[in-house]
Amino acid sequence: MEVKFEKTGNVNAEVTITINKEDYAARVEKALKDYRKKANIPGFRPGQAPMGMLKKRFGTEVTVEEVNKLLSEQLYGYIRENNVNILGEPLPSEEKNKDIDFANQETFTFVFDVALAPEFDAKLSKKDKVDYYTIAVTDEMVDQQVQMYASRGGEYKKVDEYQAKDMVKGTLRQLENGAVKEGGVVVEGAVMLPEYMKNEDEKKKFEGKKSGEKMVFNPAAAYDNNETELSSMLKVQKDQLADAAGDYELEISEITRFAPAALTQELFDQVLGKDKVKSEEEFRATIKEDMQKQFKNDSQFKFMVDLRKYLTGRVGELQFPDEMLKRIMRLNNADKGEKFVEDNFEGSKKELTWHLIKEQLTDQFGIKVEQADVLETAKKLTRIQFAQYGMNNVPEEMLAQYAQEMLKDRQQAENLVYRAVEDKIAEAAAALVKLEQKEVSLEDFNKMFQDAE
């Protein structure tokens, strides 16, 4: 057997493998003997069929199978043992392979085209400088978060006199010439929020009104003749609104006002967990710390974006075996046609460049991702999602349960592995390179991503 490797360009190579009869004969013989033991051949007991007959009937088929096994072993064994850095899979040469007659030939030659990864250096050192953005957590941001928690823990309370944003409940009665219309629309338990009325004159009619009072207003004018809102309030079909038009008497039965929760131990425990903090000062400090932790994930993500831009710029445009890569892309997307390949090829090269850079960084930092790392990444993302809804004291068991569910989805699991690798690269790279620290507002931080789009 002979394996020959030959570079045909900077990023292209050929592997030629010649397999002789002595390389596969014993394997074919063994495979036929194993088949003989199990074969159910009419007229013969199991294991008793003549070898000559088996070779005649199945010899070529078994030879093809064993030669292909040996071919794969030798091809990938050579690549592995010689540390050949390839892109994609080796493909049979479209020009140099000849038709093979397995029934009559004893020596077989196979030629494979191989796409080689370009050589470059993306390893980092203390000389490298990369921007690192930290989001400033202001007192105003903490106040907004505290107000949000207080609102979530708040409740509606009955009041005597209406103020803006209060909710009003009562009985509506349609009027005609200033009196209650006989057979007119009557809605008991009508609920409305005057603050959201479109007409300012109608809205002002509610100012200072008290529970138990009667007042007159025009619903159609108040809601700018919005058929959906009027139909809902007056409990009539849209085609009946013309008959339901005009002024209405509202007999107010209840006025309620939303009161945010007080900043007490009860709210502190509800948001952060039992006895995690004991005062408003500690509550605000903990909220600020949690926001900083959450923003650190955003900072790390932005750092990876900038690190990618920095390193892809540093290595420049890499030379790739374009035609070979297009062949691989066509095979992997056989159902999408040539246009898909042409439209996406340049983008795929950019992603491939970043993938190769990450491989070098993974090797430089000795990064290994275990199942526990992927699970922790899933838990971290779950924790961030809960935090967006104000849930900061989610039990560890619940986080683990959600994380396990994410890992059951193959695509999500692959994305989590990808994220875990990048998180480790970001952490290691940030500890090595010189960080150009820049503190920015949340608005300016978000604007950087908008500008990038």
C-alpha positions in Angstrom: 0.0 0.0 0.0 1.2 3.5 -0.8 -0.1 6.8 0.4 1.2 9.9 -1.4 0.5 13.5 -0.4 1.3 16.3 -2.8 0.6 20.0 -2.5 -0.8 21.4 -5.8 -1.0 25.0 -4.5 -0.7 27.0 -1.3 -4.1 25.8 -0.1 -4.7 22.7 -2.3 -3.4 19.2 -2.2 -3.9 15.7 -3.5 -3.8 12.4 -1.7 -3.2 9.4 -3.8 -3.7 6.0 -2.2 -2.8 2.7 -4.0 -4.1 -0.5 -2.5 -2.7 -3.9 -3.6 -4.3 -7.3 -3.2 -2.1 -8.3 -0.3 -3.5 -5.2 1.6 -7.1 -6.4 1.5 -7.0 -10.1 0.7 -6.9 -11.3 4.4 -9.7 -8.9 5.3 -11.9 -10.1 2.5 -11.2 -13.7 3.5 -12.2 -13.0 7.1 -15.3 -11.2 6.1 -16.4 -14.1 3.9 -15.8 -16.6 6.7 -17.8 -14.5 9.1 -20.6 -14.3 6.6 -20.4 -18.0 6.1 -21.1 -18.6 9.8 -24.3 -16.6 9.7 -25.5 -17.0 6.0 -28.7 -18.9 5.4 -28.0 -20.5 2.0 -30.7 -22.8 0.6 -29.5 -26.4 0.5 -26.8 -25.9 3.1 -26.8 -25.9 6.9 -25.6 -22.7 8.5 -21.8 -22.5 8.3 -21.5 -25.3 5.8 -21.8 -23.5 2.4 -18.7 -23.9 0.2 -16.3 -21.0 0.3 -15.8 -21.2 -3.4 -19.5 -20.6 -4.0 -19.5 -17.7 -1.5 -16.5 -16.1 -3.2 -18.2 -16.4 -6.6 -21.5 -15.0 -5.4 -20.4 -12.4 -2.8 -16.6 -11.9 -3.4 -16.9 -8.7 -5.4 -19.4 -7.1 -3.0 -17.2 -7.9 0.0 -14.1 -6.7 -1.8 -15.7 -3.3 -2.5 -16.8 -3.0 1.2 -13.4 -4.0 2.6 -11.4 -1.8 0.2 -13.6 1.2 1.0 -13.1 0.6 4.7 -9.3 0.3 4.3 -9.3 3.4 2.0 -11.1 5.5 4.7 -8.7 4.2 7.4 -5.6 5.1 5.4 -6.9 8.5 4.2 -8.0 9.9 7.6 -5.2 8.1 9.4 -2.6 9.9 7.2 -4.3 13.2 7.7 -4.4 12.7 11.5 -0.9 11.3 11.9 0.7 14.0 9.8 -1.4 16.9 11.3 -2.7 18.0 7.9 -5.0 21.0 8.6 -7.8 20.5 6.2 -11.1 22.3 5.5 -14.2 20.1 5.1 -13.9 16.6 3.8 -11.5 15.2 1.1 -13.4 14.7 -2.1 -12.7 12.2 -4.9 -10.8 13.9 -7.7 -13.1 14.6 -10.6 -10.3 14.5 -13.1 -7.8 11.8 -12.0 -10.0 8.9 -10.7 -10.6 6.2 -13.3 -13.4 3.6 -13.5 -12.6 0.6 -11.3 -13.5 -3.0 -12.1 -13.5 -4.6 -8.7 -14.4 -8.0 -10.2 -11.2 -8.2 -12.3 -8.7 -5.7 -10.9 -6.4 -6.5 -8.0 -4.7 -3.1 -7.5 -6.7 0.0 -7.0 -5.7 3.7 -7.1 -7.7 6.5 -5.6 -7.1 10.2 -5.8 -8.6 12.8 -3.4 -8.7 16.5 -3.6 -8.0 18.2 -0.3 -8.7 21.8 0.8 -5.9 23.0 3.1 -6.4 25.6 5.8 -4.4 28.8 5.1 -1.4 29.5 7.4 -1.6 32.6 9.5 -0.9 33.7 13.1 -3.8 35.0 15.2 -2.4 34.3 18.6 -2.7 37.1 21.2 -0.1 38.7 23.4 0.2 41.6 25.9 1.1 43.8 22.9 -2.4 43.6 21.5 -4.9 46.3 22.3 -8.7 45.9 22.2 -11.5 48.2 23.3 -13.5 47.1 26.3 -16.8 48.9 27.0 -18.3 49.1 30.5 -21.8 50.3 30.9 -22.2 52.9 33.6 -25.0 52.1 36.1 -26.4 55.5 37.2 -28.6 56.3 40.1 -31.4 57.1 37.7 -31.2 53.5 36.3 -31.3 52.1 39.8 -34.3 54.3 40.6 -36.1 53.1 37.5 -35.4 49.4 38.4 -36.6 50.0 42.0 -39.8 51.7 40.7 -40.4 48.8 38.3 -40.1 46.3 41.2 -42.4 48.5 43.4 -45.0 48.7 40.5 -45.0 44.9 40.1 -45.7 44.5 43.8 -48.3 47.3 43.9 -52.1 47.1 43.9 -55.2 49.1 43.1 -56.8 50.8 46.2 -60.2 52.6 46.4 -60.1 56.4 46.7 -62.8 59.0 47.1 -61.8 61.6 44.5 -60.5 61.1 40.9 -57.0 62.0 39.9 -55.1 61.4 36.6 -54.4 57.7 35.9 -57.2 56.5 38.3 -59.6 53.8 37.1 -63.3 54.7 37.2 -66.1 52.1 37.5 -69.8 52.8 37.3 -73.1 52.6 35.4 -73.5 54.2 32.0 -76.9 55.4 30.8 -77.6 56.8 27.4 -79.2 60.3 27.4 -81.7 62.0 25.2 -82.4 65.7 25.5 -80.6 65.7 28.9 -82.7 62.8 30.4 -82.1 59.1 30.5 -83.3 57.7 27.2 -86.1 55.2 27.5 -84.9 51.9 26.0 -81.4 53.4 25.6 -78.1 51.8 26.2 -77.4 50.9 29.9 -74.0 49.4 30.9 -73.6 48.4 34.5 -70.0 47.9 35.9 -68.5 49.9 33.0 -64.7 50.4 33.5 -62.6 53.1 32.0 -59.3 54.9 32.3 -60.0 58.6 31.5 -56.3 59.3 31.2 -56.3 57.4 27.9 -59.2 59.3 26.4 -58.2 61.1 23.1 -60.3 64.2 23.7 -58.9 66.6 26.3 -62.2 68.4 27.0 -63.9 65.1 27.7 -61.0 64.0 29.9 -61.2 67.1 32.0 -64.8 66.4 32.9 -63.5 63.6 35.3 -61.3 66.0 37.3 -62.3 66.1 40.9 -65.2 63.8 40.5 -66.1 61.7 43.6 -67.4 58.2 44.1 -71.2 58.3 44.2 -71.5 61.3 41.9 -73.1 61.5 38.6 -71.6 63.2 35.6 -72.2 63.5 31.8 -69.7 62.9 29.0 -69.7 61.8 25.4 -68.0 58.5 24.8 -67.7 58.9 21.0 -66.0 62.3 21.4 -63.8 60.9 24.3 -62.5 58.1 22.2 -62.4 59.9 18.9 -65.1 57.6 17.4 -62.8 54.6 17.7 -65.4 51.8 16.9 -63.4 49.1 18.7 -63.1 51.0 22.0 -66.7 52.2 21.9 -68.1 48.8 21.0 -66.2 47.3 24.0 -67.3 50.0 26.4 -71.0 50.3 25.4 -71.4 46.5 24.9 -73.0 46.9 21.5 -72.1 45.7 18.0 -70.2 48.1 15.7 -73.2 48.3 13.4 -75.3 49.5 16.4 -73.0 52.4 17.3 -75.0 55.0 15.4 -78.0 54.3 17.6 -75.8 54.4 20.7 -74.3 57.8 20.0 -74.6 60.9 22.1 -74.1 61.9 25.7 -74.1 59.4 28.6 -74.7 59.8 32.3 -72.0 58.0 34.4 -73.0 57.2 38.0 -69.6 56.6 39.6 -69.6 53.6 41.9 -65.9 53.2 42.5 -62.6 55.0 41.9 -59.4 53.0 42.2 -55.8 54.2 42.2 -52.7 52.1 41.6 -50.3 52.3 44.5 -46.8 51.0 44.1 -45.5 48.7 46.8 -43.7 50.4 49.7 -40.0 49.7 50.0 -40.4 47.4 52.9 -38.8 44.0 53.9 -41.7 42.3 52.3 -40.8 43.7 48.9 -37.1 43.1 49.5 -37.7 39.4 50.2 -40.1 39.1 47.2 -37.5 40.5 44.8 -34.2 39.2 46.2 -35.1 36.3 48.5 -35.7 35.9 52.2 -33.5 38.2 54.3 -30.9 38.9 51.5 -31.0 42.6 52.4 -32.4 44.4 55.4 -32.7 48.1 54.3 -33.5 50.2 51.3 -29.9 51.2 51.0 -28.8 47.5 50.8 -31.7 46.9 48.3 -30.5 49.6 46.0 -26.9 48.5 46.3 -27.8 44.9 45.4 -29.9 46.0 42.5 -27.0 48.1 41.2 -24.6 45.1 41.6 -27.0 42.8 39.8 -27.3 45.3 36.9 -23.5 45.5 36.7 -23.3 41.7 36.5 -25.9 41.6 33.8 -24.2 44.4 31.9 -20.8 42.6 32.2 -22.3 39.8 29.9 -23.1 42.6 27.4 -19.6 44.0 27.8 -18.0 40.5 27.2 -20.2 40.1 24.1 -19.1 43.5 22.7 -15.5 42.6 23.5 -15.8 39.5 21.4 -17.3 41.5 18.6 -14.4 43.9 18.8 -11.9 41.1 19.2 -13.2 39.5 16.0 -13.0 42.8 14.1 -9.4 43.4 15.4 -8.1 39.9 14.6 -9.7 39.5 11.2 -8.2 42.9 10.4 -4.8 41.8 11.7 -4.6 38.5 9.7 -6.0 40.2 6.6 -7.8 38.5 3.8 -6.8 34.8 3.9 -6.2 32.7 0.8 -8.8 29.9 0.5 -9.2 27.1 -2.0 -12.3 28.7 -3.5 -13.3 26.1 -6.0 -12.8 23.2 -3.6 -14.8 25.0 -0.9 -17.6 25.6 -3.5 -17.7 21.9 -4.3 -18.0 21.1 -0.6 -20.7 23.8 -0.2 -22.7 22.4 -3.2 -22.6 18.9 -1.7 -23.7 20.1 1.7 -26.6 22.1 0.1 -27.5 19.9 -2.8 -31.2 20.9 -2.5 -30.5 24.7 -2.7 -28.9 25.1 -6.1 -25.9 27.1 -7.5 -27.4 30.5 -6.7 -27.4 29.7 -3.0 -23.7 28.9 -3.2 -22.8 32.0 -5.1 -24.9 34.3 -2.9 -23.5 32.9 0.3 -19.9 32.0 -0.5 -18.2 35.2 0.5 -20.2 35.3 3.8 -19.2 31.7 4.5 -15.5 32.6 4.0 -15.8 35.3 6.6 -17.3 32.9 9.0 -14.7 30.3 8.2 -11.9 32.9 8.8 -13.3 33.6 12.3 -13.7 29.8 13.0 -10.0 29.3 12.1 -9.0 32.2 14.3 -11.0 30.8 17.2 -9.3 27.4 16.7 -5.9 29.1 17.2 -7.1 30.9 20.3 -8.7 27.8 21.7 -5.3 26.0 21.2 -3.3 29.0 22.6 -5.4 29.2 25.8 -5.9 25.4 26.2 -9.6 25.8 26.2 -11.7 22.7 26.7 -15.5 22.7 27.0 -17.0 20.0 29.1 -20.7 19.2 29.6 -20.7 21.1 32.9 -19.5 24.2 31.0 -22.4 23.9 28.5 -24.9 23.4 31.3 -23.6 26.5 33.2 -23.8 28.6 30.0 -27.5 27.5 29.6 -28.1 28.4 33.2 -26.5 31.8 32.7 -28.7 32.6 29.7 -31.8 31.4 31.6 -30.8 33.6 34.5 -30.5 36.6 32.2 -33.9 35.9 30.7 -35.6 35.7 34.1 -33.8 38.9 35.2 -35.4 40.7 32.2 -38.8 40.0 33.8 -37.6 41.2 37.2 -37.0 37.7 38.6 -33.7 37.7 40.3 -34.1 35.1 43.0 -34.9 32.1 40.8 -34.0 28.9 42.6 -31.0 27.0 41.4 -33.1 23.9 40.8 -35.4 25.8 38.4 -32.5 27.2 36.5 -31.0 23.7 36.1 -34.4 22.4 34.9 -34.7 25.1 32.3 -31.1 24.5 31.2 -31.6 20.8 30.8 -34.7 21.4 28.6 -32.6 23.7 26.4 -29.9 21.0 26.0 -32.5 18.5 24.7 -32.8 20.5 21.5 -29.9 19.6 19.2 -29.7 23.1 17.6 -29.8 24.9 20.9 -27.2 22.5 22.4 -24.8 23.3 19.5 -25.4 27.0 20.0 -24.7 26.6 23.7 -21.4 24.8 22.9 -20.5 27.7 20.5 -21.4 30.2 23.2 -19.4 28.4 25.9 -16.3 28.4 23.7 -16.6 32.1 23.0 -17.2 32.9 26.6 -14.0 31.1 27.6 -12.0 32.8 24.8 -13.4 36.2 25.9 -12.4 35.6 29.5 -8.9 34.4 28.6 -8.3 37.1 26.0 -9.5 39.9 28.2 -7.0 38.7 30.9 -4.1 38.8 28.4 -4.4 41.7 26.0 -4.3 45.4 26.9 -7.8 46.6 27.4 -8.7 50.1 26.3 -11.3 50.7 29.0 -14.2 52.9 28.0 -17.2 53.6 30.2 -20.3 54.5 28.3 -24.0 55.1 28.9 -26.5 52.3 28.2 -27.9 54.4 25.4 -24.5 54.9 23.7 -23.7 51.2 24.2 -26.9 50.2 22.4 -26.3 52.8 19.7 -23.0 51.1 18.8 -24.9 48.0 17.8 -27.5 50.0 15.9 -24.8 51.9 14.0 -23.1 48.5 13.1 -26.3 47.4 11.5 
